[in-house]
Every structure is written in C-alpha cells, then in structure tokens.
Amino acid sequence: MNGGWGWMPWGWIFPLIFLVLMVVFMVFMMRGGMGGGPMCGGSHKTSGSAETPRETLDRRYARGEITREEYQQMRKDLEG
C-alpha cells in the first residue's frame, strides 16, 4: 500500500483535459457557435435573419437579375 498517492503520476492529466476543453468551448462560443445570433455579440448576419427590401433590391441588381431601369424604378418606389 502506498498511502493513497498512487494516482499522483497521472493526476495532472484531468486538469489539463479540463483546461483544454474550456479553451475550446470559449473559442467555439466566441466564433458564434450554435448559430450565434445577436445575443452572442456577433455583428454578422445569420442565414435566418431578414434583409430589408432595399438590400434585396441591391442584391438582385448586383446579380444582374433586374435591369438598371427596373432597379431605379423599384428604388424610387421604395423611397416614396
């Protein structure tokens, strides 16, 4: 019998594993893990966030889905 100190040579592994898991968890949460969203401090839009009509119009024009004339008319309609 060694007085209950038999675990000591391996005693540093569990705190090290715990520390590594905590660092990984914190990095995961800071990068917007689990969807992020506004509560996690992320400033980027998530795939489920709604865009404004103006942003939709700008995106459609940039992709070439509508002509310049259509873009200008729709933009005017949105402003007034």
Residue frames as qw, qx, qy, qz and C-alpha x, y, z in Angstrom:
[[0.000, 0.890, 0.456, 0.000, 0.00, 0.00, 0.00],
 [0.489, 0.258, 0.019, 0.833, 1.41, 3.35, -0.96],
 [0.140, -0.379, -0.415, 0.815, -0.64, 5.62, 1.30],
 [0.319, 0.757, 0.525, -0.225, -3.27, 6.63, -1.26],
 [0.028, 0.766, -0.256, -0.589, -0.88, 8.56, -3.51],
 [0.582, 0.052, 0.733, 0.348, -0.97, 6.07, -6.37],
 [0.432, 0.770, 0.461, 0.091, -2.93, 8.42, -8.63],
 [0.200, -0.836, 0.090, 0.503, -0.39, 11.27, -8.44],
 [0.375, -0.222, 0.593, 0.677, 1.67, 10.46, -11.54],
 [0.129, 0.419, 0.724, 0.533, -1.49, 10.75, -13.64],
 [0.093, -0.696, -0.544, 0.460, -3.14, 13.48, -11.57],
 [0.058, -0.485, 0.168, 0.856, -2.11, 16.27, -13.97],
 [0.105, 0.160, 0.793, 0.578, -3.96, 14.79, -16.96],
 [0.020, -0.675, -0.737, -0.009, -7.52, 15.54, -15.83],
 [0.080, -0.794, -0.169, 0.579, -6.96, 19.24, -15.02],
 [0.151, -0.339, 0.538, 0.757, -5.14, 19.60, -18.34],
 [0.076, 0.355, 0.844, 0.394, -8.01, 17.98, -20.26],
 [0.051, -0.781, -0.563, 0.265, -10.47, 20.22, -18.42],
 [0.142, -0.667, 0.107, 0.723, -8.45, 23.33, -19.28],
 [0.121, -0.092, 0.705, 0.693, -8.20, 22.38, -22.96],
 [0.026, 0.544, 0.818, 0.186, -11.95, 21.71, -23.14],
 [0.080, -0.803, -0.362, 0.467, -12.71, 25.08, -21.55],
 [0.120, -0.500, 0.354, 0.781, -10.49, 26.91, -24.05],
 [0.076, 0.152, 0.825, 0.539, -12.09, 25.05, -26.97],
 [0.019, -0.687, -0.721, 0.091, -15.56, 25.85, -25.62],
 [0.090, -0.758, -0.135, 0.631, -14.76, 29.55, -25.24],
 [0.091, -0.296, 0.566, 0.764, -13.31, 29.79, -28.77],
 [0.052, 0.366, 0.874, 0.315, -16.37, 27.97, -30.12],
 [0.038, -0.779, -0.569, 0.261, -18.75, 30.39, -28.38],
 [0.122, -0.663, 0.101, 0.732, -16.79, 33.48, -29.44],
 [0.065, -0.140, 0.697, 0.700, -16.90, 32.41, -33.07],
 [0.573, 0.105, -0.064, -0.810, -20.69, 32.22, -32.94],
 [0.115, 0.031, -0.991, -0.056, -21.12, 28.53, -32.33],
 [0.097, 0.441, 0.856, -0.251, -24.62, 27.10, -32.16],
 [0.193, 0.750, 0.564, 0.288, -25.99, 29.71, -34.56],
 [0.307, 0.067, -0.109, 0.943, -24.60, 32.80, -32.85],
 [0.128, -0.785, -0.566, -0.217, -27.26, 35.44, -33.22],
 [0.037, 0.781, -0.068, 0.619, -27.44, 38.91, -31.76],
 [0.698, -0.697, 0.038, -0.161, -27.31, 37.71, -28.14],
 [0.896, -0.164, 0.072, 0.407, -23.84, 36.25, -28.66],
 [0.238, -0.778, 0.175, 0.554, -22.40, 39.58, -29.74],
 [0.532, 0.111, 0.614, 0.572, -22.00, 38.65, -33.39],
 [0.185, 0.592, 0.003, -0.785, -22.34, 41.52, -35.82],
 [0.099, 0.155, -0.774, -0.606, -22.65, 39.38, -38.94],
 [0.711, 0.052, -0.020, -0.701, -25.99, 38.33, -40.34],
 [0.437, -0.086, 0.894, -0.057, -27.07, 34.76, -39.90],
 [0.023, -0.097, -0.815, -0.570, -28.79, 32.84, -42.65],
 [0.099, -0.589, -0.802, 0.027, -32.15, 33.21, -40.89],
 [0.085, -0.537, -0.242, 0.804, -32.02, 36.99, -40.48],
 [0.421, 0.765, 0.485, 0.043, -34.31, 39.10, -42.63],
 [0.380, -0.060, 0.205, 0.900, -32.90, 41.64, -45.02],
 [0.224, 0.585, 0.241, -0.742, -34.54, 44.95, -45.82],
 [0.664, 0.643, 0.379, -0.042, -36.33, 45.49, -49.13],
 [0.217, 0.918, -0.299, -0.146, -33.54, 47.87, -50.19],
 [0.351, -0.520, 0.768, 0.129, -30.89, 45.20, -49.51],
 [0.683, 0.259, 0.682, 0.015, -32.89, 42.70, -51.54],
 [0.513, 0.843, 0.127, -0.101, -33.17, 45.15, -54.40],
 [0.004, -0.841, 0.520, 0.151, -29.44, 45.96, -54.30],
 [0.528, -0.265, 0.802, 0.092, -28.58, 42.26, -54.25],
 [0.688, 0.488, 0.536, -0.023, -30.85, 41.49, -57.21],
 [0.381, 0.912, -0.110, -0.109, -29.32, 44.35, -59.23],
 [0.209, -0.711, 0.660, 0.123, -25.79, 43.26, -58.35],
 [0.600, -0.040, 0.795, 0.075, -26.55, 39.72, -59.53],
 [0.093, 0.180, -0.607, -0.769, -27.96, 41.02, -62.78],
 [0.159, 0.396, 0.900, -0.093, -31.49, 39.76, -62.13],
 [0.205, 0.862, 0.428, -0.179, -33.01, 43.15, -62.96],
 [0.511, 0.546, 0.159, 0.645, -32.03, 45.93, -65.38],
 [0.274, -0.022, -0.243, 0.930, -30.81, 49.38, -64.41],
 [0.310, -0.307, -0.248, -0.865, -34.16, 50.91, -65.31],
 [0.687, -0.435, -0.549, -0.193, -36.05, 48.36, -63.22],
 [0.581, -0.214, -0.476, 0.624, -33.65, 48.97, -60.33],
 [0.080, 0.098, -0.095, 0.987, -34.11, 52.74, -60.46],
 [0.482, -0.372, -0.366, -0.704, -37.89, 52.47, -60.67],
 [0.726, -0.395, -0.561, 0.043, -38.12, 50.00, -57.80],
 [0.466, -0.111, -0.387, 0.788, -35.75, 52.10, -55.69],
 [0.139, -0.229, -0.065, -0.961, -37.89, 55.15, -56.33],
 [0.633, -0.405, -0.486, -0.446, -41.00, 53.17, -55.36],
 [0.682, -0.311, -0.556, 0.359, -39.37, 52.08, -52.10],
 [0.290, -0.021, -0.258, 0.921, -38.32, 55.62, -51.16],
 [0.265, -0.064, -0.022, -0.962, -41.67, 57.21, -51.82]]
